[in-house]
Amino acid sequence: MRFLVRTCVAVSAVALLAAGCSRAASPAGPSSPAGTGSSSTAGGQGAGASFGTLASVCHPGSASGSPDQGVTPGEVRVGVFTDASFTKDSTYPATAKVFASWCNANGGIDGRKIVFDTLDTGLFNVQPKMVQACGEDFALVGGGAAFDSAAVKQRLSCLLPAFPGEVVSAQNAGASIQVYPGYNAGANWSYAGYFSWLTKQAYPGSAGHVGLISGDVAMTQQIATADSQGLKGIGATVAYNDLYPPTGAADWTPYAQAIKNKGVKGLIFNGQWQQLAKLELALTNIGYKLDWIDANSDAYTPQFIQLAGSSLTAQNNYADIAGLYPVEKAASNPATQQLTSLFSQYAPGTPVTLPAVQSFAEWLLFAVSAQACGSDLTRKCAYDAAITQKSWTGGGLLAPSSLAPGAAPANCFNVEKATPQGWQPASIGASNGAYRCGAPFVTLTGTAYIPPTTLADVGKSLADLK
């Protein structure tokens, strides 16, 4: 399982955001500078609330003392990063509102109420917001920023644990004192299962004819480098590798023609789905159909279905949704259905998107870990409790993953196919509920792998975490 949407998703947002365009991965929802929750209980569970398979996630208690920054007898203060004022996407503040409202209505963290600070970077102010968090918050929970690489060293310097809703940069993926399912992969290219299924089982004739097209910025170029090496590792051949302007091509027809001329049968698109829809229209207009297109999980939205339109009948679009239970199948999964109900109660009108599910799962991880500490809620205790999880599923929202440092990378994945009727699970031969497990891995070498930032990079070690 890869907890984050395919890394190029956030990177593709960076490509256009850096050029002054907005991300539209999900509709904007309500934003809040801080949240202390609602006084009403959820489902009448005033003595405590469970989520999915997680028992008593939030409950009353008699926690006392102020053992760490941001912790008092009555509250726990955490930070939530977002780029909302630039992107108009307030998924992370909205999810924080939902979780804090539900948790606080059911007693909080052993009686301590959750208060969250919305750290809105406006895209370019990640470093100042991290300085703010370092001075006020106990931890970072359920958020993310496109330019997170700008502040990872600052976070480690002030020993601030993170339970992020997403990571974007290679420097931040797997960084120290950060607990994030799927990023124990190290140098492993963790999309080998997905692309092996596409090239060897779903469309076996495509393995020798894979194409890559990416936004022309450093981050997406890095993703393409990793993809190229990873594809080679599973026995596939890259027949076409091209870049397009970060703001999108004025005319996608030359790219479509080049893809046709190279005989590409499977195409990996590292960029915004709005641009992919334009490329697919150009491909359809010249009468060229590929076996498959990796739209990446940023496209896993109703908006892509609407924008792609008739191209969905002409092209086969897939997305690896990183081991999350399919949102459109919520009625079949108690945890996803419960999450949908909580959003309806505490943030009506806000869609439950893939990033919202990721964020909420991290809130659950934080709460479960903090509850284990009781009155002695310190950063070290919460972090240590989190990394003891050997088969974390977020109560059933995710495929299982070990959070222990150095654990074997998660090997479950699941795939969605875009249809005119909406996104639907692809037939991947699932072996564990909605997921297919036992995926292979390819170890990246050389420039294809950028190591994450560690405490040692800022002159510290885990012994400094108190």
QUIVENRA-V183566 format. One record per backbone hydrogen bond with DSSP energy under -0.5 kcal/mol. CO is the residue of the C=O (numbers start at 1). NH is the residue of the N-H. E is the energy in kcal/mol with one decimal. If there is no record, write none. Layout:
CO:NH:E
CO:NH:E
//
This chain:
1:3:-0.6
6:9:-3.8
7:11:-1.9
8:12:-3.0
9:13:-1.7
10:14:-2.1
11:15:-2.3
12:16:-1.7
13:17:-3.1
14:18:-3.1
15:19:-0.5
16:21:-2.9
17:20:-2.1
33:118:-2.3
35:116:-1.0
41:43:-0.7
42:45:-1.1
44:46:-0.8
45:48:-1.9
49:57:-1.7
49:58:-1.4
51:54:-3.1
53:55:-0.6
54:51:-2.5
58:49:-2.7
59:110:-0.5
59:111:-1.3
68:71:-2.0
70:77:-2.9
74:113:-2.6
75:72:-2.5
76:78:-0.5
76:115:-2.7
77:138:-3.1
78:117:-2.9
79:141:-2.7
80:119:-2.9
81:144:-1.6
82:121:-2.8
83:86:-2.0
83:87:-2.5
84:88:-2.6
88:90:-0.6
90:94:-2.3
91:95:-2.5
92:96:-2.3
93:97:-2.2
94:98:-2.2
95:99:-2.7
96:100:-2.8
97:101:-2.4
98:102:-2.3
99:103:-3.3
100:104:-2.7
101:105:-1.8
102:106:-0.7
103:106:-0.9
103:108:-2.8
104:107:-1.5
107:111:-0.9
108:59:-2.0
108:110:-1.2
109:112:-1.8
110:63:-1.7
112:109:-3.4
113:76:-2.7
115:78:-2.4
116:35:-0.7
116:118:-0.6
117:80:-2.7
117:119:-0.7
118:120:-1.0
119:82:-1.8
119:121:-0.7
121:125:-2.0
122:124:-1.1
125:129:-1.4
126:130:-2.0
127:131:-2.1
128:132:-2.0
129:133:-2.4
130:134:-2.6
131:135:-1.1
132:135:-0.7
132:136:-0.8
133:136:-0.9
133:137:-2.3
139:79:-2.5
140:163:-2.7
143:165:-2.3
143:166:-1.5
145:148:-1.3
147:150:-1.8
148:151:-1.5
148:152:-0.7
151:155:-2.3
152:156:-2.1
153:157:-2.3
154:158:-1.6
155:160:-2.3
156:159:-1.1
159:161:-0.7
161:140:-2.2
162:179:-2.5
163:142:-3.2
169:172:-0.6
169:173:-1.6
171:453:-3.0
172:174:-0.8
172:175:-1.8
175:178:-0.6
177:162:-1.7
178:180:-0.7
180:183:-2.1
181:3:-0.8
182:185:-0.6
185:188:-2.3
187:444:-3.5
188:190:-1.0
189:192:-1.0
189:442:-0.9
191:195:-2.5
192:196:-2.1
193:197:-2.1
194:198:-2.0
195:199:-2.5
196:200:-2.3
196:201:-0.6
197:201:-1.6
197:202:-3.1
198:203:-2.1
199:207:-0.6
203:206:-2.3
204:207:-0.7
206:209:-2.3
207:237:-3.2
209:265:-3.3
209:266:-1.7
210:239:-2.7
210:240:-1.2
211:268:-2.8
212:242:-2.4
213:270:-2.6
214:244:-2.3
215:217:-2.0
217:221:-2.2
218:222:-2.1
219:223:-2.0
220:224:-2.3
221:225:-2.1
222:226:-2.2
223:227:-2.9
224:228:-2.6
225:229:-1.9
226:230:-2.8
227:231:-3.0
228:232:-1.8
229:233:-1.8
230:234:-1.0
231:234:-0.6
231:236:-2.9
232:235:-1.4
237:210:-2.4
237:239:-0.8
240:212:-2.6
242:214:-1.9
244:216:-2.3
245:248:-2.4
252:256:-2.4
253:257:-2.7
254:258:-2.0
255:259:-2.4
256:260:-2.1
257:261:-2.9
258:262:-1.9
259:264:-2.1
260:263:-1.4
265:291:-2.1
265:292:-1.8
266:211:-3.3
267:269:-0.6
267:294:-3.4
268:213:-2.1
268:270:-0.6
269:271:-0.9
270:215:-1.9
272:275:-0.9
272:276:-1.7
273:277:-2.4
274:278:-1.0
275:279:-2.2
276:280:-2.8
277:281:-1.7
278:282:-1.9
279:283:-2.5
280:284:-2.6
281:285:-2.4
282:286:-1.5
283:288:-2.7
284:287:-1.2
287:289:-0.5
292:267:-2.2
293:295:-1.1
293:318:-2.8
294:269:-2.0
296:299:-2.2
297:300:-1.4
299:301:-3.0
301:305:-1.2
302:306:-2.1
303:307:-2.7
304:308:-3.1
305:309:-1.5
308:311:-2.2
309:312:-1.7
310:313:-1.4
310:314:-0.8
311:315:-2.6
315:317:-0.8
316:293:-2.5
317:418:-2.3
318:295:-2.4
318:296:-0.7
319:321:-0.7
319:416:-2.8
320:6:-0.6
321:324:-1.4
323:399:-2.4
326:329:-1.2
327:330:-1.4
329:332:-2.1
330:333:-1.8
330:337:-0.6
333:337:-2.6
334:338:-2.5
335:339:-2.3
336:340:-2.2
337:341:-2.0
338:342:-2.3
339:343:-2.3
340:344:-1.9
341:345:-1.8
342:346:-2.9
343:347:-2.3
347:350:-2.3
349:351:-0.5
351:353:-1.1
353:357:-2.1
354:358:-2.3
355:359:-2.5
356:360:-2.6
357:361:-2.3
358:362:-1.5
359:363:-1.9
360:364:-2.3
361:365:-2.1
362:366:-2.5
363:367:-2.6
364:368:-2.8
365:369:-2.2
366:370:-2.9
367:371:-2.7
368:372:-1.2
370:373:-1.5
370:374:-0.6
371:374:-1.1
373:376:-1.3
375:377:-1.7
376:378:-1.3
378:382:-2.4
379:383:-2.5
380:384:-2.8
381:385:-2.3
382:386:-1.9
383:387:-1.9
385:388:-1.0
386:389:-1.6
389:403:-3.1
392:401:-0.9
393:396:-1.2
393:397:-1.2
393:398:-2.3
395:53:-1.5
397:325:-2.6
401:392:-2.9
404:407:-2.2
411:439:-2.5
413:436:-2.9
414:321:-1.6
415:426:-2.9
416:319:-2.0
417:424:-2.2
418:317:-0.5
419:422:-2.1
422:419:-1.3
424:417:-3.5
426:428:-1.4
432:435:-1.9
435:431:-1.8
435:432:-2.9
435:437:-0.5
436:413:-2.2
442:189:-4.1
442:444:-0.6
445:448:-1.7
446:449:-1.5
449:451:-0.5
453:176:-1.5
454:457:-0.9
455:458:-1.6
455:460:-2.7
456:459:-1.4
461:464:-2.1
462:465:-1.3
464:466:-0.5
//
